[in-house]
């Protein structure tokens, strides 16, 4: 019930115990505008929590910007949880800090959907993505067992294709996996079990 209400952009149901009776209140008043609801559909299928979706809707309706404090107040979470959720949005290439060391975050332009599967090497890098949420030349070298020159070439190619977003320069260069890459991964990648099932069906 809660998930369906929020998916439709409505206030979540309220549950109250009054005089020995359990009362459920369902409100038909939308939280977001119809335009915001349409805008939010682009983030379906990339593993966002309900709180993260609420944050994106809030940012979209407030100049595409927000702060951690605003997020904490919006959904009632502590600083640690807010920091974790925002870092996840950064890792997925949805938001970024407006300036280094600042406190204001902004929404990034949504990339166009990709029409090709992710290279096997990049799939492996995503599977072993470090906790900090981005790839570097040395990380790719370690995961794939290749030299820095080849790693640099792969990172450049993946960025041109739209699979990665480059940030920083020189030794501080980081590469974030884009939301479109995650969508491409879920669209084109089949697990071994699904392939086996399909083979059994064909036989």
N, C-alpha and C positions, 0 to 999 in steps of 0.2 A: 504494500500500500504506500509506504513512504517513498520507495523508488519510483513508482508510477506517478505519484503526485509531483515529485521533483522533475521527472523527465518531461512532464507537461508544463513545467514552469509555474506550478502552483505552490502555495505555502504547504509545508509538510503537515500531516494531521496532528492534532493535539490530543493527548491522552490524559484524562483527569479522573481522579476518584472523588466523587461527590456524594456524601450521605450514603455510603455503602453501594453506590452505583458507579460503574465504569463508563465514563462518557468519552466518546470520540467525536471531535469536531473537524469537519472537512470544509475548507474554505475554497470557494471557486474564484477568488480574486487572484489574478496572475501576479507573480513576483516580478517577472521580466516582461518587456514589450515583445510583441510578435516578431519584430525585426531582430531582437537579441536572441530569441529562441531559434530563428533560422540560422543566425550567425554561429550559434553554439554547435549546430549539427556537424560542422567541419571537424570537430574534435572527437567524434564518436569513434570507438574502436581502437583508441591508443592508451587505454588503461588509466584514465583520470578518475580520481575519487569525486564524490558528490561535492565535497568542500572545495576542491580545485575548480570544478565546473562553476560553482557559485562565485568563486573569486574571479574567474575569467569574465563572467557575466557582469559582475560589479565593475571590473576594469573597463570593459567595453562601453559601459554606460557612464563612465567617469573619465573620459578623455584618453582611454587606453593606458591609464597609469594607476598604480596603487603602491601602498607601503605595507610592510609587514604588520605594523600596528593596526592598519585598517583591516587587514585580513583576520588578525586575532579578534578584533571586535566584531567583525561580520559573522564569523562562524563559531566564536567562543572557544578558541584553542589557545594553548600556551605558546610562548616564544619558540620553544624547541620544535613543537609540531609545525608551527608556521614556517620556520626555517627549513625543515625537512621537505615540506610540500612545495615551497617555492623553489628549492634547489632541484627538485624533480622536474618542475616546469622548465627550468633553465636547461637541464640536461636534455629534455625533449625538444628544445629549440622553440619554445612557445613564448617565453619572456626573457628579459635581460635587464641588468642594471643600467640606468641611464648614464652613470659615470662611475668610475672605479672608486670604491670606498663610500659611494652614496647610499641613500636609503630608499630611493624611488625606483620602482621597476616599471618597465613598459612592455606592451605586447609587441611581438615581432610580426611583420607581414607574413601571412600564411602562404607557403610555397604551393605551386601548382602540383597536382597529383602526378606521381611518377608512373611511367607506363612500361617499366622493365623490372625484372627481379634484381635483388641485391646480389653482388658478386659473392662467391663462397667465402673469400677472404674477409670481406666486411661482415658477413654473417657471423663468422668466428670471432671477430673483434667485438661485435655487439654482445655476443654471448659471454665474453669475459671482460665487459666494460668495467673499468675501475670504479671505486666508490665515489670519486670526485665527479664522475659523470661525463668525462670527456676523454678523447684520445689524443695522444701525442706521438711524435715520431718514434721515441724510445719505447713507448707502450706497444705500438704496432710491431716494432722489431722483436720485442720479447714474445708477443702472442703468436706471431707467424713464423718466427725464427728466420728473419731475413735481415739484410743490411740496411743502413740508414738511407742509402740512395734509392733503393727499391721502395722502401716505406714512404719516402717523400713523394715518389711518383704516384703511388697508389692513393695517398691522401689527397693529392692534387686532382687526380682523376675523379675520385668520389665526390670531391667538393664541386667540380664542374658539373657533374651529373645531378647534383642536388641532394645527394645522400648525406652530406655533411655540411656544417656551417663553420667557417674558419673564424677564429677570434684571436687577437693578439698578434705580436710580431716576434721574429727571432726565436730565442730560446723560450719565450713565453707564449708561443703559438699553441693554441688548443683547437680541437675539432669536436664540435657537438653533433650528435646524430639528430637529423631533422625529423619532425613528425611524419613527413611524407615518406621517409625511409622506413619508419615503423609500419606505416600503412602498406608499403610495397612488400615488406617482409611478411605481413599477415596475409596478403593477397596471393603472393606467388610461392611462398615457402610451404611445402607439405611435409609433415612429420613422417617418419618411417612407418608408423602404424597406419596412417591414412593411406599411404601408398599401397601397403599390404592389403588393406580392406578393398581398395579399388581393384587390385589385381585379382582378388578372390571373386569379386562381383563379375569381372570380365570373363573369368573362367567358368 
